[in-house]
Each structure stands twice: as structure tokens, then as C-alpha cells.
Amino acid sequence: MKLAYEIHGDKQNPIIVVVQGLGMPLTATPPEIVSKLVDCGYCLLLIDNRDIGRSEKLTTKLPNIFIQVIKYVCRLKVKSFYSLDDMMNDINNLTIKLNIDNYHVIGVSMGGMIAQLLAIKYPNKIKSLISIMSTTGNPKLPQPRWKVVKFILSGSKQKDISSASDYYINLWKLIGSPKYPRTHEEISLFVDRILSRGVSKRGTIRQILAIMSSYNRSPFLKKIDTPTLVIHGTDDDLVPIECGEDTANLLKNSVFFPIKGMGHDFPYELFDEFVSRIDSHIKSTNKSTFGSI
């Protein structure tokens, strides 16, 4: 799969690869956080996952997503077209093409799952891991709130979600941070940013299927010692806080940073806190060798 990407900052600086979440192109990463991390002396590689943004998209016919959700709930085999491992290998192949030997990785939501797999499969390449609002794949953990699942699945009925700004605006109102509410105008700016980069109804559904067909990463996470920062909101209705706690508990070399009142988004008020935590975490790894492009 051909992946679209952007590089921000000096290519000779320590590299941070940023992997975004379900259905989100690289522009979902707040540009303020990108610029602040660049100012801290990092080079950021932002990536559109397969099926989203300007990366290559599949053209396969989709199964009935509601039937697949029922299968998932009943712990039956879900039909999928690719796996999270495939998405992880997309990113690994891109780093090889760009001659990046080692790097730090930030994974957001589904991107956190992919980032965990990178740390599991390529521990010598991953200098540190930052897992944000993500989970381990343990089926015993709390699942997304039904009101959120129901709303997301309603998007599968849209003929073209790439132009459905109201759908995304209402989604972010639903999963946003209760303590840090965004105005309609602020959410609209974010939605315009992701829509202009490109979203895909079919691609999003295929990514949902990849998540639902993924395996429990818990046994593998226990075995790695990659320095890890786990960030999670206490009011996340899409990926409940228990998922972040489980991630931190399994990774023996991790620090858990729960944020009271945060949902499944990046509150503006916490941008400086995010950057400070990430910068301190990376610097604390005390690694003397870094990748360059």
C-alpha cells in the first residue's frame, strides 16, 4: 500500500512518527502540537493510514457492518480485508523507504494499537512509545458506550461521509471532553481540516473491521520494555479509561498520565501539557542515537 505522509522539522533531529486513529487523516493531529514539538527539536513524520486521506484505498465490496458488529459482540470471526498488523507493516515499510532506522512513535486511539504492534514487532527500532487514548485488545475490557457505537455506525448509512460535516461535528460533540467543551466553530475548524485532507466511508468501515478482527496484544505487551507514556482521559466514552490503565499496567517500563475530564479528543487547554509530557518522556529515555531522514 502506498502511504501519503508529511515531514515537519529538521530531518536530522530525533524523529517522532505519528499514527492517527480510526478514519482520521494526518491532519487530525493538532497543528499546534506539531509546531510545538518541532520547536522542541523534533522531526515529525505524519502519516495517512491506508484507506484514509491521500493514501492508497481499497475498492473491495463491504459486508453488512451491523452483522459484523453482532459477530464481534458474540466473539465470532469478523470478516476483514486487512489486519492491524498489515497497517503496522505499512508504516514499517515506509520508515524503511525513508531510511529511518529508529524513532519514537505516538499512536492515537487505533493508531495506539498500531504503535503498540510496532513496539512488539520491532523493539530495536522503537526508542519510545506514546500510547494516547488507546487499548490492548483485551476483550474483557469495557467497550465503547453504546450511544457512541450507534452514532458511528449511523455513518455507514451516509452515502458520502467525506462531505457530511454535520456528522463529524456531532460525533466530536459526542466524544469530546466534558471538562473542556469546544464551541461549534472550533469543532467546525477541526472537521474542515480532516475533510479537506480526505476521509472515506468505505475506508473507515474497513478499518473498523480490522480493529474488530484484531487479537489480544496483552501477552506480547508484557514482554517488551520500551519506555512508554500512556495518556488517557477519565471521561472517554469511545475508549474507556480502563483501557489506558490496562495498557500502562502491562507495559513494565511505562508511566500513566490520566487526565481528569478529558474525552476522546485533544483539548486546546492541554496542548502545552501534552507537549511537555511527551518531550520529557522522550528526553528521559536517554538514548544517544536517533534516526534521520
Stockholm file with secondary structure:
# STOCKHOLM 1.0

chainA/1-293         MKLAYEIHGDKQNPIIVVVQGLGMPLTATPPEIVSKLVDCGYCLLLIDNRDIGRSEKLTTKLPNIFIQVIKYVCRLKVKSFYSLDDMMNDINNLTIKLNIDNYHVIGVSMGGMIAQLLAIKYPNKIKSLISIMSTTGNPKLPQPRWKVVKFILSGSKQKDISSASDYYINLWKLIGSPKYPRTHEEISLFVDRILSRGVSKRGTIRQILAIMSSYNRSPFLKKIDTPTLVIHGTDDDLVPIECGEDTANLLKNSVFFPIKGMGHDFPYELFDEFVSRIDSHIKSTNKSTFGSI
#=GR chainA/1-293 SS CCCCEEEESCTTSCEEEEECCTTCCGGGSCHHHHHHHHHTTCEEEEECCTTSTTSCCCCCCCCCHHHHHHHHHTTCCCCCSSCHHHHHHHHHHHHHHTTCCCEEEEEETHHHHHHHHHHHHCTTTEEEEEEESCCCCCTTSCCCCHHHHHHHHHGGGCSCGGGCHHHHHHHHHHHSCTTSCCCHHHHHHHHHHHHHHCCCHHHHHHHHHHHHTCCCCHHHHTTCCCCEEEEEETTCSSSCHHHHHHHHHHCTTEEEEEETTCCSSCCGGGHHHHHHHHHHHHHHTCCCCCCCC
#=GC SS_cons         CCCCEEEESCTTSCEEEEECCTTCCGGGSCHHHHHHHHHTTCEEEEECCTTSTTSCCCCCCCCCHHHHHHHHHTTCCCCCSSCHHHHHHHHHHHHHHTTCCCEEEEEETHHHHHHHHHHHHCTTTEEEEEEESCCCCCTTSCCCCHHHHHHHHHGGGCSCGGGCHHHHHHHHHHHSCTTSCCCHHHHHHHHHHHHHHCCCHHHHHHHHHHHHTCCCCHHHHTTCCCCEEEEEETTCSSSCHHHHHHHHHHCTTEEEEEETTCCSSCCGGGHHHHHHHHHHHHHHTCCCCCCCC
//
